[in-house]
Amino acid sequence: MIKQYPLKNIITLILTFLIGNIGYAQILKPVKWSYSVNRINDCEAELIFKAKIDKGFHVYSQFLDRDDGPVATTFNFDKSVDCIFIGKITEGKPIEEYDPNFEMKLKFFANDAIFKQKIKISNLKSFSVKGYLNFMVCDESKCLPPEDVDFEFKITAASGAPCTGEKEKKAEIPKLATADNISTKVDSTKEDTTAIIASAAESNTNDIVKEDIEDKKENMGAWAIFVAGFLGGLLALLTPCVFPMIPLTVSFFTKRSGTRQKGLMNAFIYGLSIILIYVTLGMVITLSLGPDALNAMASNAIVNLAFFIIFVVFAASFLGAFEITLPSSWVNKADTASEKGGLLGIFFMAFTLSLVSFSCTGPIIGTLLVQAAVGGNVLNPTIGMIGFSSALALPFGLFAAFPGWLNSLPKSGGWLNSVKVVLGLLELALAMKFLSNVDLAYHWGLLTREVFIALWIVIFSLLGFYLLGKLKFSHDSDTKYITIPRVMLSILVFGFVVYLIPGMFGAPLKIISGFPPPTFYNEGWSLGNGSPTDAGGKIIPGTDPEHCPHNLNCFHDYDMALAYAQEVKKPLMVDFTGWSCVNCRKMEDNVWVDPRVLERLNKDYVLVSLYVDDKTSLPEAEKHVSATTGNKIKTIGNKWSDMQTKRFGTNSQPYYVLLDAKEQILNKPTGYDPDIDKFIRFLDEGKALYSKK
């Protein structure tokens, strides 16, 4: 007999972490700022602020007539002895319309906005104009908090006479086109001109690359999450809480409706109600997520340990230790409401099904929502619930349309409990990944690659023996014989176990790359810097091949890597990665392992791998507050993450950047892409561009 508990505390814990703390990857940034200098002559220049605004959002003008509305856009410049600010900042013509957020007529900009500040230059030397701007961005239904953004304009040295305050003759300089069509007028040497163009192109390239990678990642991730949700819904249909309800509910609609057409319509509404209920849950999760939670998700110890515990609880529930049930009062109220006629009654019938089946669907939903949020996009939980609920609602519509199919359904029985046990063991295997994330980030060395794989071998071996009837739980019925499907499935499971065994001895295990720790995180693990030698036998200080993919001579410190690259006159490849980054491991295990790629990484580049989730504390003297994000930089991972955000305008991993000796970007950086040939072209292009400098 299965002991049942309301388990309100467990439910509260689950909802707290699923709603409040889920998420990883992409930051919501509907406005992207870029800066350029329009050099009028030796003594005057124009500082240009350009805002690129996502569709549906708008930024407010500097000049708002009322104080009880939104925050106006403002600009604050640091004091400078090198220039004098002439007049006020000008702006383009704003849109003036009624704003539903503040219920008043306001001035704002959509799509893009340009602001200009004219300055008079006091001397001939190069200098910078720094400061910060403050703005608020809204769409038709919501506003984001006001945000401060640091800016810097680099004014190059002029070649003419010092400015004396007299009106200077305007130099006729041809317009130099940059990648984003922002004009930059210069009166300088060829070297200065090249540097300005490179800087502008670099800034624009970062924006383009970030958008391309994130758009591609969002599109691929959304489909993957939908498919995962749909498969989760199909699994939920095979549980003892849902499967027996299909013929009962469809028969009820058929008899109650009188006609087949009305029964079909009621079943359709019933299925639509199921979708609405679960999609609403996904939207609640989505609206509860924030950028900070998304960034902290992958390596935060408390969050990952909480998910590990939650998944173990889910597994125990599926294995029959207890049932996670919602309060009976909720079910009774929904059941009472379902007795009403019409559409409302049908909706509450669907709601009752959702509550009653929670003990089976809850762990699947929880798993899906966690994985959806970790996938990187705050919309993923909603997308996952669309897939899940569509699969859950599908049979009700199909069997209502074709009631004769009901006779072909297998009868409820012990096989439904078997489905729960299989799901429970899979949940237990998945829980290991969350514990591994914490272990990797903090370098505990407890859940090494061998230990992780050994636990999976044990779990999947138990699954195989269970399918063959050699393992039995208290709630299982007697198995008189083994069916063909169970034999086939057990063959696959034991085949997978055999596949895992070589992984204990260093095999790459490409099928599950990204789940176990990397190959160098093994029983001999101890974090430290090795001292390999180059082709000439010279010691390379700072490299650590024992803790790099495929024993590459990689650095873990950017400054040391840059210095060595300058010494040996090779381009630098910056690998922004993470201990808990699944796609990073997939790139290393499936792309970097190719001999052609390894040869190029060894011979053509100096490699530095920067782990953005490394929890090793920085020395006290290096701890500070980021001028870019305002976050505290306390760990090595914080340092590299802040560097990636500040210099390259993105915070997604993996992210590969090729730099020359002057830290200029050689070609368009790239992210996760399992195409080996494309990655080889990326490396070859960078090398060719470096050789031309």
C-alpha positions as CSV (number, residue, x, y, z in Angstrom):
1,M,0.0,0.0,0.0
2,I,1.5,3.4,-1.0
3,K,1.5,5.9,1.8
4,Q,0.2,9.2,0.7
5,Y,1.2,12.6,2.0
6,P,-0.1,16.1,1.1
7,L,3.6,17.2,1.3
8,K,2.7,20.9,1.3
9,N,6.3,21.8,2.3
10,I,7.7,19.9,-0.6
11,I,5.3,21.6,-3.0
12,T,6.1,25.0,-1.6
13,L,9.9,24.3,-2.1
14,I,9.3,23.1,-5.6
15,L,7.2,26.1,-6.6
16,T,9.6,28.5,-4.9
17,F,12.5,27.4,-6.9
18,L,10.7,26.7,-10.1
19,I,9.0,30.1,-10.1
20,G,11.6,32.3,-8.4
21,N,15.0,31.0,-9.3
22,I,14.9,29.3,-12.7
23,G,16.8,30.5,-15.7
24,Y,20.1,30.9,-17.4
25,A,21.7,32.6,-20.4
26,Q,20.3,35.5,-22.2
27,I,19.8,39.0,-20.6
28,L,16.7,41.0,-21.7
29,K,18.2,44.1,-23.4
30,P,15.6,45.7,-25.7
31,V,17.9,48.8,-26.3
32,K,21.5,48.6,-27.6
33,W,23.6,51.8,-27.4
34,S,26.5,52.6,-29.8
35,Y,28.7,55.7,-29.8
36,S,30.7,57.5,-32.6
37,V,32.6,60.7,-33.1
38,N,32.0,63.1,-36.0
39,R,35.2,65.2,-36.2
40,I,34.2,68.6,-37.6
41,N,37.7,70.0,-37.6
42,D,40.8,70.1,-35.3
43,C,38.9,72.1,-32.7
44,E,35.4,70.8,-32.9
45,A,33.7,67.4,-32.8
46,E,30.2,65.9,-32.4
47,L,29.6,63.1,-29.9
48,I,26.8,60.9,-31.3
49,F,24.7,58.5,-29.2
50,K,22.7,56.0,-31.1
51,A,20.0,53.7,-29.6
52,K,18.8,50.7,-31.5
53,I,15.4,49.8,-30.0
54,D,13.7,46.4,-30.3
55,K,10.3,46.3,-32.0
56,G,7.5,47.1,-29.7
57,F,9.6,49.1,-27.2
58,H,10.3,52.8,-26.9
59,V,12.7,55.1,-25.1
60,Y,11.6,58.5,-23.8
61,S,12.7,61.9,-24.9
62,Q,14.9,64.2,-22.7
63,F,12.2,66.8,-22.7
64,L,9.1,65.6,-20.9
65,D,6.5,68.1,-19.8
66,R,5.3,66.4,-16.7
67,D,7.2,65.1,-13.6
68,D,4.6,62.4,-12.7
69,G,5.4,60.3,-15.8
70,P,8.3,58.1,-16.9
71,V,12.0,58.8,-16.4
72,A,13.4,61.1,-19.2
73,T,16.6,60.2,-21.0
74,T,19.6,62.0,-19.4
75,F,23.3,62.3,-20.1
76,N,26.0,62.9,-17.5
77,F,29.6,63.7,-18.5
78,D,32.7,63.4,-16.4
79,K,34.6,66.6,-15.9
80,S,37.3,67.1,-18.5
81,V,40.1,69.7,-19.1
82,D,40.5,68.6,-22.7
83,C,37.2,69.9,-24.1
84,I,34.3,72.3,-23.5
85,F,30.7,71.3,-24.1
86,I,28.9,73.6,-26.5
87,G,25.2,74.0,-25.9
88,K,22.8,71.2,-24.8
89,I,22.4,67.7,-26.2
90,T,20.1,67.7,-29.3
91,E,17.9,64.8,-30.3
92,G,15.9,63.7,-33.3
93,K,12.2,64.4,-33.7
94,P,10.3,62.2,-31.2
95,I,6.9,60.5,-31.5
96,E,4.3,62.3,-29.5
97,E,1.4,60.0,-28.6
98,Y,-0.7,58.7,-25.7
99,D,1.2,56.2,-23.5
100,P,-1.1,53.6,-21.9
101,N,1.4,52.9,-19.2
102,F,1.2,56.4,-17.7
103,E,-2.1,57.4,-19.2
104,M,-0.8,60.6,-20.7
105,K,0.6,62.0,-23.9
106,L,4.4,61.6,-24.0
107,K,7.4,62.1,-26.3
108,F,9.4,58.9,-27.1
109,F,11.5,57.2,-29.8
110,A,10.8,53.8,-31.4
111,N,13.1,51.6,-33.5
112,D,16.1,54.0,-33.1
113,A,17.1,57.3,-31.5
114,I,20.0,59.7,-32.1
115,F,21.3,62.2,-29.6
116,K,24.2,64.6,-30.3
117,Q,26.5,66.7,-28.1
118,K,28.9,69.3,-29.7
119,I,32.3,69.9,-28.0
120,K,35.2,72.3,-28.5
121,I,38.6,70.6,-28.2
122,S,41.2,72.4,-26.0
123,N,44.4,70.7,-27.2
124,L,45.9,68.4,-29.7
125,K,46.5,65.2,-27.7
126,S,44.3,62.2,-27.7
127,F,41.8,61.9,-24.9
128,S,38.5,60.3,-23.9
129,V,35.1,61.7,-23.0
130,K,33.4,59.5,-20.4
131,G,30.2,59.5,-18.5
132,Y,26.9,57.6,-18.2
133,L,23.4,57.9,-19.5
134,N,20.2,57.0,-17.8
135,F,17.0,55.9,-19.7
136,M,13.8,54.0,-19.3
137,V,12.4,51.6,-21.9
138,C,8.7,50.5,-22.1
139,D,6.4,48.7,-24.4
140,E,2.6,48.9,-24.5
141,S,2.0,46.9,-21.3
142,K,5.1,47.2,-19.1
143,C,8.2,49.1,-18.3
144,L,11.7,48.0,-17.3
145,P,13.5,49.8,-14.4
146,P,15.6,52.9,-15.4
147,E,19.1,51.8,-16.3
148,D,22.5,53.5,-16.2
149,V,24.9,52.8,-19.1
150,D,28.5,53.9,-19.1
151,F,29.9,55.4,-22.3
152,E,33.3,56.5,-23.6
153,F,34.2,58.5,-26.7
154,K,37.9,58.3,-27.9
155,I,39.0,61.6,-29.5
156,T,42.2,61.1,-31.5
157,A,45.1,63.6,-31.7
158,A,44.8,66.3,-34.3
159,S,47.6,67.4,-36.6
160,G,46.9,71.1,-36.9
161,A,47.7,74.1,-34.7
162,P,46.3,74.4,-31.1
163,C,42.8,75.7,-30.8
164,T,42.8,79.4,-29.8
165,G,39.1,80.0,-29.7
166,E,38.9,81.5,-33.2
167,K,36.6,79.9,-35.7
168,E,38.4,77.2,-37.5
169,K,38.0,76.3,-41.2
170,K,36.1,73.1,-41.7
171,A,38.3,70.4,-43.1
172,E,36.9,68.6,-46.1
173,I,37.5,65.0,-45.2
174,P,35.9,62.1,-47.1
175,K,33.4,60.1,-45.1
176,L,34.6,56.8,-43.8
177,A,31.8,54.1,-43.9
178,T,31.7,51.8,-40.9
179,A,29.8,48.5,-40.7
180,D,26.8,50.1,-39.1
181,N,26.7,53.1,-41.5
182,I,27.8,55.6,-38.7
183,S,29.9,58.3,-40.3
184,T,33.3,59.1,-38.6
185,K,35.2,62.1,-39.9
186,V,38.9,62.2,-39.0
187,D,41.9,64.4,-39.6
188,S,44.7,62.2,-38.5
189,T,47.4,59.8,-39.6
190,K,46.7,56.6,-41.5
191,E,47.4,54.6,-38.4
192,D,44.8,56.6,-36.4
193,T,42.3,56.2,-39.1
194,T,42.8,52.5,-39.2
195,A,42.4,52.2,-35.5
196,I,39.2,54.2,-35.5
197,I,37.7,52.1,-38.3
198,A,38.7,48.9,-36.5
199,S,37.3,50.1,-33.3
200,A,34.0,51.0,-34.9
201,A,33.8,47.8,-36.8
202,E,34.6,45.8,-33.7
203,S,31.8,47.5,-31.7
204,N,29.3,46.9,-34.5
205,T,30.5,43.3,-35.1
206,N,29.9,42.5,-31.5
207,D,26.3,43.7,-31.7
208,I,25.7,41.8,-35.0
209,V,27.3,38.6,-33.7
210,K,25.4,38.8,-30.4
211,E,22.1,39.2,-32.3
212,D,22.9,36.4,-34.8
213,I,24.0,33.9,-32.2
214,E,21.1,34.7,-29.8
215,D,18.5,34.6,-32.5
216,K,19.8,31.3,-33.8
217,K,20.0,29.9,-30.3
218,E,16.5,31.1,-29.5
219,N,15.0,29.5,-32.6
220,M,16.7,26.2,-32.1
221,G,16.1,26.2,-28.4
222,A,12.4,27.0,-28.7
223,W,11.8,24.0,-31.1
224,A,13.9,21.7,-28.8
225,I,11.9,22.8,-25.7
226,F,8.6,22.3,-27.6
227,V,9.6,18.8,-28.6
228,A,10.8,18.0,-25.1
229,G,7.5,19.3,-23.7
230,F,5.5,17.2,-26.3
231,L,7.4,14.1,-25.4
232,G,6.9,14.8,-21.7
233,G,3.1,15.1,-22.3
234,L,3.1,11.7,-24.1
235,L,4.9,10.2,-21.1
236,A,2.4,11.7,-18.8
237,L,-0.4,10.0,-20.8
238,L,1.1,6.6,-19.9
239,T,1.0,7.2,-16.2
240,P,-1.7,5.6,-14.0
241,C,-3.1,9.0,-13.1
242,V,-3.9,10.1,-16.7
243,F,-4.3,7.0,-18.9
244,P,-7.4,5.5,-17.3
245,M,-9.1,9.0,-17.6
246,I,-9.0,8.9,-21.4
247,P,-11.8,6.4,-22.1
248,L,-13.8,7.5,-19.1
249,T,-13.8,11.2,-20.0
250,V,-14.4,10.6,-23.8
251,S,-17.3,8.2,-23.0
252,F,-18.7,10.8,-20.6
253,F,-18.7,13.5,-23.2
254,T,-20.2,11.2,-25.8
255,K,-23.1,10.2,-23.6
256,R,-23.7,13.7,-22.1
257,S,-23.6,15.5,-25.4
258,G,-26.3,13.5,-27.2
259,T,-24.9,13.9,-30.6
260,R,-21.5,13.0,-32.0
261,Q,-20.9,16.5,-33.3
262,K,-21.6,18.0,-29.9
263,G,-19.5,15.4,-28.2
264,L,-16.7,16.2,-30.5
265,M,-17.0,19.9,-29.8
266,N,-17.1,19.3,-26.0
267,A,-14.0,17.1,-26.2
268,F,-12.2,19.8,-28.3
269,I,-13.1,22.5,-25.7
270,Y,-11.9,20.1,-22.9
271,G,-8.5,19.7,-24.7
272,L,-8.3,23.4,-25.3
273,S,-8.9,24.0,-21.6
274,I,-6.1,21.6,-20.7
275,I,-3.7,23.6,-23.0
276,L,-4.9,26.9,-21.4
277,I,-4.3,25.7,-17.9
278,Y,-0.7,24.5,-18.5
279,V,0.2,27.4,-20.7
280,T,-0.9,29.7,-18.0
281,L,1.4,27.9,-15.6
282,G,4.2,28.4,-18.1
283,M,3.5,32.1,-18.3
284,V,3.5,32.5,-14.6
285,I,7.0,30.9,-14.6
286,T,8.1,33.2,-17.4
287,L,6.9,36.4,-15.8
288,S,8.5,35.4,-12.5
289,L,12.0,35.0,-14.1
290,G,14.4,37.9,-14.2
291,P,17.8,38.4,-15.9
292,D,19.7,38.0,-12.6
293,A,18.1,34.6,-11.9
294,L,18.9,33.5,-15.5
295,N,22.6,34.4,-15.1
296,A,23.0,32.8,-11.7
297,M,21.2,29.6,-12.6
298,A,23.8,27.4,-14.1
299,S,26.4,27.4,-11.4
300,N,24.7,28.8,-8.3
301,A,25.4,26.2,-5.5
302,I,22.1,26.7,-3.6
303,V,20.0,26.6,-6.7
304,N,21.6,23.5,-8.2
305,L,21.6,21.7,-4.9
306,A,17.9,22.6,-4.5
307,F,17.2,21.1,-7.9
308,F,19.2,18.0,-7.1
309,I,17.1,17.5,-4.0
310,I,13.9,18.2,-5.9
311,F,14.8,15.7,-8.6
312,V,15.6,13.1,-6.0
313,V,12.2,13.8,-4.4
314,F,10.5,13.4,-7.8
315,A,12.4,10.1,-8.3
316,A,11.4,8.8,-4.9
317,S,7.8,9.6,-5.6
318,F,7.8,7.8,-8.9
319,L,9.5,4.8,-7.3
320,G,6.6,4.5,-4.8
321,A,8.0,6.0,-1.6
322,F,5.1,8.5,-1.4
323,E,2.8,10.5,-3.7
324,I,3.1,14.2,-4.1
325,T,-0.5,15.3,-3.9
326,L,-2.1,18.7,-3.8
327,P,-4.5,19.7,-0.9
328,S,-7.8,17.7,-1.2
329,S,-9.7,21.0,-0.7
330,W,-8.4,22.2,-4.1
331,V,-9.6,19.1,-5.8
332,N,-13.0,19.1,-4.1
333,K,-13.7,22.7,-5.1
334,A,-12.6,22.1,-8.7
335,D,-14.8,18.9,-8.9
336,T,-17.8,20.8,-7.5
337,A,-17.3,23.6,-10.1
338,S,-17.1,21.0,-12.9
339,E,-20.7,20.0,-12.3
340,K,-21.9,23.2,-13.7
341,G,-23.1,23.1,-17.3
342,G,-21.7,24.8,-20.4
343,L,-18.1,25.9,-21.2
344,L,-17.3,26.8,-17.6
345,G,-18.2,23.3,-16.4
346,I,-16.0,21.7,-19.1
347,F,-13.1,24.0,-18.1
348,F,-13.3,22.9,-14.5
349,M,-13.4,19.3,-15.5
350,A,-10.0,19.9,-17.2
351,F,-8.8,21.7,-14.1
352,T,-9.9,18.8,-11.9
353,L,-7.9,16.4,-14.2
354,S,-4.9,18.6,-13.8
355,L,-5.1,18.6,-10.0
356,V,-5.9,14.9,-9.6
357,S,-3.1,13.8,-11.9
358,F,-0.5,16.1,-10.2
359,S,1.2,13.1,-8.5
360,C,2.1,11.8,-11.9
361,T,2.4,14.9,-14.0
362,G,4.0,17.1,-11.3
363,P,7.5,15.6,-11.6
364,I,7.4,15.6,-15.4
365,I,6.3,19.2,-15.4
366,G,8.9,20.2,-12.8
367,T,11.6,18.5,-14.8
368,L,10.5,20.2,-18.0
369,L,10.3,23.6,-16.5
370,V,13.7,23.4,-15.0
371,Q,15.3,22.2,-18.2
372,A,13.3,24.8,-20.2
373,A,14.5,27.7,-18.1
374,V,18.1,26.4,-18.0
375,G,17.9,26.4,-21.8
376,G,18.5,30.1,-21.9
377,N,15.3,32.0,-22.8
378,V,12.7,33.2,-20.4
379,L,9.9,32.3,-22.8
380,N,11.0,28.6,-22.8
381,P,8.8,27.6,-19.9
382,T,5.7,28.8,-21.8
383,I,6.9,27.0,-25.0
384,G,7.5,23.8,-23.0
385,M,4.0,23.9,-21.5
386,I,2.5,24.4,-25.0
387,G,4.2,21.2,-26.1
388,F,3.3,19.3,-22.9
389,S,-0.4,20.3,-22.9
390,S,-0.8,19.7,-26.6
391,A,0.3,16.1,-26.2
392,L,-1.9,15.7,-23.1
393,A,-5.0,17.1,-24.8
394,L,-4.4,15.3,-28.1
395,P,-6.0,11.9,-27.3
396,F,-9.2,13.4,-25.9
397,G,-9.8,15.1,-29.2
398,L,-8.8,12.1,-31.3
399,F,-10.9,9.5,-29.4
400,A,-13.8,11.9,-29.3
401,A,-13.6,12.1,-33.1
402,F,-13.1,8.4,-33.6
403,P,-14.7,6.7,-30.6
404,G,-14.2,3.2,-32.1
405,W,-10.5,3.6,-31.3
406,L,-11.3,3.3,-27.6
407,N,-11.7,-0.4,-28.0
408,S,-8.1,-0.7,-29.2
409,L,-6.6,1.0,-26.1
410,P,-4.7,-1.4,-23.8
411,K,-6.3,-2.0,-20.4
412,S,-5.0,-0.3,-17.3
413,G,-2.8,-2.5,-15.2
414,G,0.6,-3.0,-13.8
415,W,2.4,-1.7,-16.9
416,L,1.3,1.9,-15.8
417,N,3.3,1.5,-12.6
418,S,6.2,0.3,-14.6
419,V,6.2,3.5,-16.6
420,K,6.4,5.5,-13.3
421,V,9.4,3.4,-12.1
422,V,11.2,4.0,-15.4
423,L,10.6,7.7,-15.2
424,G,11.8,7.7,-11.5
425,L,15.1,6.1,-12.4
426,L,15.6,8.6,-15.3
427,E,14.8,11.5,-12.9
428,L,17.5,10.1,-10.5
429,A,20.1,10.0,-13.4
430,L,19.2,13.5,-14.4
431,A,19.6,14.7,-10.8
432,M,23.3,13.8,-10.9
433,K,23.9,16.6,-13.5
434,F,22.8,19.3,-11.1
435,L,25.1,18.0,-8.3
436,S,27.9,17.8,-10.9
437,N,27.4,21.5,-11.8
438,V,28.1,22.5,-8.2
439,D,31.0,20.1,-7.8
440,L,32.7,21.5,-11.0
441,A,32.2,25.1,-10.2
442,Y,33.7,24.8,-6.7
443,H,36.4,22.2,-7.7
444,W,35.4,19.9,-4.9
445,G,36.6,16.8,-6.8
446,L,33.8,14.6,-5.4
447,L,31.7,13.8,-8.4
448,T,34.5,13.3,-10.9
449,R,33.9,11.9,-14.4
450,E,34.6,8.3,-13.2
451,V,32.2,8.6,-10.2
452,F,29.5,10.3,-12.4
453,I,29.7,7.6,-15.1
454,A,29.8,4.8,-12.4
455,L,26.5,6.1,-10.9
456,W,24.9,6.2,-14.3
457,I,26.0,2.6,-14.9
458,V,24.4,1.5,-11.7
459,I,21.2,3.4,-12.3
460,F,20.7,2.2,-15.8
461,S,21.7,-1.4,-14.9
462,L,18.9,-1.3,-12.2
463,L,16.6,0.0,-15.0
464,G,17.5,-2.9,-17.2
465,F,17.0,-5.5,-14.5
466,Y,13.6,-3.9,-13.6
467,L,12.5,-4.2,-17.2
468,L,13.4,-7.9,-17.2
469,G,11.4,-8.4,-14.0
470,K,14.5,-9.1,-11.8
471,L,13.8,-6.0,-9.6
472,K,10.5,-5.4,-8.0
473,F,9.0,-2.5,-5.9
474,S,6.2,-2.8,-3.3
475,H,3.5,-1.3,-5.6
476,D,4.4,-3.5,-8.6
477,S,2.1,-6.3,-9.7
478,D,3.5,-9.8,-10.3
479,T,5.1,-10.3,-13.7
480,K,4.2,-13.7,-15.1
481,Y,6.1,-13.2,-18.3
482,I,8.2,-10.5,-20.1
483,T,6.6,-8.8,-23.0
484,I,8.5,-8.2,-26.3
485,P,8.5,-4.4,-25.8
486,R,10.1,-4.8,-22.4
487,V,12.8,-7.1,-23.8
488,M,13.6,-4.7,-26.6
489,L,13.8,-1.8,-24.2
490,S,16.0,-3.7,-21.8
491,I,18.4,-4.5,-24.7
492,L,18.7,-0.8,-25.5
493,V,19.3,0.0,-21.8
494,F,21.9,-2.7,-21.3
495,G,23.5,-1.7,-24.6
496,F,23.8,1.9,-23.2
497,V,25.3,0.5,-20.0
498,V,28.0,-1.3,-22.0
499,Y,28.6,1.9,-24.0
500,L,29.2,3.8,-20.7
501,I,31.8,1.4,-19.3
502,P,34.8,2.6,-21.5
503,G,34.0,6.1,-20.3
504,M,35.4,5.0,-16.9
505,F,38.8,4.7,-18.7
506,G,38.8,7.9,-20.7
507,A,36.6,7.2,-23.7
508,P,34.8,10.4,-25.0
509,L,31.2,9.1,-24.9
510,K,30.0,11.5,-27.6
511,I,26.3,10.5,-27.3
512,I,26.1,12.0,-23.8
513,S,28.8,14.7,-24.2
514,G,28.0,17.6,-22.0
515,F,26.4,15.6,-19.2
516,P,29.4,14.0,-17.5
517,P,32.2,16.2,-16.3
518,P,35.0,16.8,-18.9
519,T,37.6,14.1,-19.3
520,F,40.3,16.0,-17.4
521,Y,38.1,16.3,-14.4
522,N,39.0,12.8,-13.2
523,E,40.3,11.0,-10.1
524,G,43.7,12.6,-10.5
525,W,42.2,16.1,-10.5
526,S,44.0,18.9,-8.7
527,L,43.6,22.4,-9.9
528,G,47.0,24.1,-10.6
529,N,49.2,25.4,-13.3
530,G,51.5,23.0,-15.2
531,S,54.7,23.9,-17.0
532,P,54.6,22.3,-20.5
533,T,57.2,23.2,-23.1
534,D,56.9,24.5,-26.6
535,A,58.4,22.9,-29.7
536,G,61.8,24.4,-28.7
537,G,61.7,22.9,-25.2
538,K,61.0,26.3,-23.6
539,I,58.9,26.4,-20.5
540,I,55.4,28.0,-21.1
541,P,54.4,29.5,-17.8
542,G,50.7,29.7,-17.1
543,T,49.5,26.9,-19.3
544,D,47.8,23.9,-17.8
545,P,47.3,21.0,-20.3
546,E,46.2,18.5,-17.7
547,H,43.2,20.7,-17.1
548,C,42.4,21.6,-20.7
549,P,40.4,19.7,-23.3
550,H,42.5,17.0,-25.2
551,N,45.6,18.1,-23.3
552,L,45.9,21.3,-25.3
553,N,48.4,23.8,-24.0
554,C,45.8,26.3,-22.9
555,F,46.0,29.2,-20.4
556,H,43.4,30.1,-17.8
557,D,44.6,33.7,-17.4
558,Y,43.9,36.2,-20.1
559,D,46.9,38.6,-19.4
560,M,49.4,35.7,-19.4
561,A,48.0,34.3,-22.6
562,L,48.1,37.7,-24.4
563,A,51.7,38.2,-23.3
564,Y,52.7,34.8,-24.6
565,A,50.8,35.3,-27.9
566,Q,52.7,38.6,-28.4
567,E,56.0,36.9,-27.7
568,V,55.5,34.0,-30.1
569,K,53.7,36.2,-32.6
570,K,50.5,34.1,-32.8
571,P,46.8,35.1,-32.7
572,L,45.0,34.5,-29.5
573,M,41.9,32.4,-29.3
574,V,39.7,33.4,-26.3
575,D,37.4,30.5,-25.2
576,F,34.6,31.8,-22.9
577,T,33.4,28.6,-21.4
578,G,31.8,27.3,-18.2
579,W,32.1,24.2,-16.0
580,S,28.4,23.7,-16.2
581,C,28.0,24.6,-19.9
582,V,26.6,21.5,-21.8
583,N,27.2,23.1,-25.2
584,C,30.8,23.9,-24.3
585,R,31.5,20.2,-23.6
586,K,29.7,19.2,-26.8
587,M,32.0,21.5,-28.8
588,E,35.1,20.1,-27.1
589,D,34.0,16.5,-27.4
590,N,32.5,16.6,-31.0
591,V,34.3,19.5,-32.8
592,W,37.7,20.1,-31.1
593,V,38.4,16.4,-31.0
594,D,38.7,16.4,-34.8
595,P,42.4,16.0,-35.7
596,R,42.2,19.0,-38.1
597,V,40.9,21.2,-35.4
598,L,43.4,20.0,-32.8
599,E,46.3,20.6,-35.2
600,R,45.2,24.2,-35.8
601,L,44.6,24.9,-32.1
602,N,48.0,23.5,-31.3
603,K,50.1,25.1,-34.0
604,D,48.3,28.3,-35.1
605,Y,46.8,29.8,-31.9
606,V,47.5,30.5,-28.3
607,L,44.4,29.2,-26.5
608,V,43.0,30.7,-23.3
609,S,40.0,29.1,-21.7
610,L,38.1,31.4,-19.3
611,Y,35.5,29.7,-17.1
612,V,32.8,32.3,-16.3
613,D,31.3,30.2,-13.5
614,D,34.6,29.4,-11.6
615,K,33.9,30.0,-7.9
616,T,37.5,30.4,-6.9
617,S,37.7,33.6,-4.9
618,L,39.8,36.5,-6.2
619,P,42.4,38.1,-3.9
620,E,40.9,40.9,-1.8
621,A,42.8,43.6,-3.8
622,E,41.2,42.5,-7.0
623,K,37.6,42.4,-5.8
624,H,35.5,45.3,-7.1
625,V,32.2,46.4,-8.4
626,S,31.7,46.2,-12.1
627,A,31.2,49.5,-13.9
628,T,29.4,47.6,-16.7
629,T,26.7,45.7,-14.7
630,G,27.0,47.0,-11.2
631,N,27.6,43.5,-9.9
632,K,30.2,42.6,-7.3
633,I,33.3,40.9,-8.9
634,K,34.3,38.4,-6.2
635,T,35.4,35.3,-8.0
636,I,37.5,34.3,-11.0
637,G,34.3,33.4,-12.9
638,N,32.8,36.9,-12.1
639,K,36.0,38.5,-13.6
640,W,35.8,36.6,-16.9
641,S,32.1,37.0,-17.2
642,D,32.3,40.7,-16.7
643,M,35.1,40.9,-19.2
644,Q,33.0,39.1,-21.8
645,T,30.0,41.3,-21.2
646,K,32.0,44.6,-21.2
647,R,34.3,43.9,-24.2
648,F,32.2,41.7,-26.4
649,G,28.6,42.5,-25.5
650,T,27.4,39.0,-24.8
651,N,27.2,36.6,-21.9
652,S,26.4,33.3,-23.6
653,Q,28.8,30.4,-23.7
654,P,30.5,28.9,-25.5
655,Y,31.9,32.0,-27.2
656,Y,35.1,32.0,-29.3
657,V,37.0,35.2,-30.2
658,L,40.1,35.5,-32.3
659,L,42.4,38.5,-31.4
660,D,45.6,39.9,-32.7
661,A,48.5,41.2,-30.7
662,K,46.7,44.6,-30.2
663,E,43.6,42.8,-29.0
664,Q,41.6,43.7,-32.1
665,I,39.0,41.2,-33.3
666,L,40.2,39.3,-36.4
667,N,36.9,38.0,-37.7
668,K,33.4,37.4,-36.6
669,P,33.3,35.5,-33.3
670,T,31.3,32.4,-33.1
671,G,29.3,30.4,-30.5
672,Y,27.9,26.9,-30.4
673,D,27.8,25.3,-33.8
674,P,28.6,21.5,-34.2
675,D,29.6,22.0,-37.9
676,I,33.3,20.9,-37.9
677,D,34.1,22.3,-41.3
678,K,32.6,25.7,-40.4
679,F,34.8,25.9,-37.2
680,I,37.9,25.0,-39.3
681,R,37.0,27.9,-41.7
682,F,36.6,30.2,-38.7
683,L,40.1,29.3,-37.5
684,D,41.7,29.5,-41.0
685,E,40.1,32.9,-41.7
686,G,41.4,34.3,-38.4
687,K,44.9,33.0,-39.2
688,A,44.9,34.5,-42.7
689,L,43.7,37.9,-41.4
690,Y,46.4,37.8,-38.7
691,S,49.2,37.1,-41.3
692,K,48.1,40.2,-43.3
693,K,48.7,42.6,-40.3
